[in-house]
Amino acid sequence: MSPCQQCGACCASYRVDFSVHELDEQGGRVPSGLAVEVNDTLCRMRGTDHARPRCAALTGTIGQKVACGIYEWRPNPCHELEAGSDACGRARARHGLLALPLPH
């Protein structure tokens, strides 16, 4: 099991903005029902703009066992975050989890 499947901290720490062209109704793959409009060119994953962010596609318990309900269709910012990166470490710290080893 990947460390991300036990963690989920990034999915409950950051706002996730992405191009409207990634939405399924625009020819992309991200389910439109899980996004909110920001402006004409950007949208945001539902739940990630709350005071205590948590992506609407995330299931499970942070730090124990989690899953992304749209893993195959998640937006580009989700593809870009690497396990063990600085952003990963900051997200894990927010949830009281130890940092992962740096990626190779």
HUFENBEL-V80586 format. One line per field, one symbol per residue. ss: DSSP state (h for helix, s for strand, l for the rest). A space follows every 10 residues. Layout:
# HUFENBEL-V80586
ss->???
This chain:
# HUFENBEL-V80586
ss->llhhhllllh hhllllsssh hhshhhllls lhhhssslll lsssslllll lllllllsss slllssssll hhhllhhhhh lllllhhhhh hhhhllllll llll
